[in-house]
Amino acid sequence: MKRVVILLGAGSIGQAIARRVSAGKHIVLADYKLDNAQIAAKTLEDAGFECSTIQADLSSRESIKNMITHAQVFGEIFHLINAAGVSPSQAPVDVILKTDLYGTAVLMEEVGKVIADGGSGIIISSQSGHRLGNIPQVQSDALATTPTDELMNLPFLREITDTLKAYQYSKRCNVLRVMFEATRWGKRGATINSISPGIIITPLANDELHGPRKDGYLKMIQASPAGRAGTPDEVGDLAEFLMSPKGRFISGSDFLIDGGTTASYWYGDLQYLKSTH
């Protein structure tokens, strides 16, 4: 029996994190598209990691519980990496909320019931959640503490009609839910944090940078303080620290890794974006 790493969402960022924390452990690669998980498993196995794959739907509690049961066959769950989700251009409002908001909350809740002593979790959120601005405290408290099966019935969520707003609320919920779950995970001796990346070069981002909206993306990147996009490895390095023994005093926190884009959105050269968001 080994320590187990669950990676939900087998893309570039998730793989970069898994490479840094999974030596000597068993990686469960879960993805909505099983083919994606199998391709990632082949890459990781060729690099010396032990893997298994399973199809998983982040928006389904039953699917999440099946994934956890599969993982426990190989040992105790020691790390959770959630890099799954849908973007504003990929899905309608209800799917975004059911997957990114509800599903992520359920995932943290279910894994938190079985996470090993000394274990850790990373939830990949987004800089988009930091563009929502201040929301009423009553909304923040509701997003953080509402029982998961009641989340989708929150009145202010049911009023959302814009996919970007749905995504922003989902990512804000991820961060608030991490704070809430950190108090529960701590009772099992485990930590959980979120990372909010900006534009990171992945196959999906590369498509955007060569697609019809490329000029807007390039302008945003060039006007950011860093003047460039990020890489999955930079996110992986941050996650490795948070999940390592050096990060044991950090839990319930969110880490923005966006080259200063959010700072510029609020106070710098990217303030023009406020009118379009």
Secondary structure, 3 states (H helix, E strand, C coil): CCCEEEEECCCHHHHHHHHHHCCCCEEEEEECCHHHHHHHHHHHHHCCCEEEEEECCCCCHHHHHHHHHHHHCCCCEEEEEECCCCCCCCCCHHHHHHHHHHHHHHHHHHHHCCCCCCCEEEEECCHHHHHCCCCCHHHHHHHHHCCHHHHHHCHHHHCCCCHHHHHHHHHHHHHHHHHHHHHHHHHHCCEEEEEEECCECCHHHHHHHCCCCHHHHHHHHHHCCCCCCECHHHHHHHHHHHHCHHHCCCCCCEEEECCCHHHHHHHCCCHHHHHHC
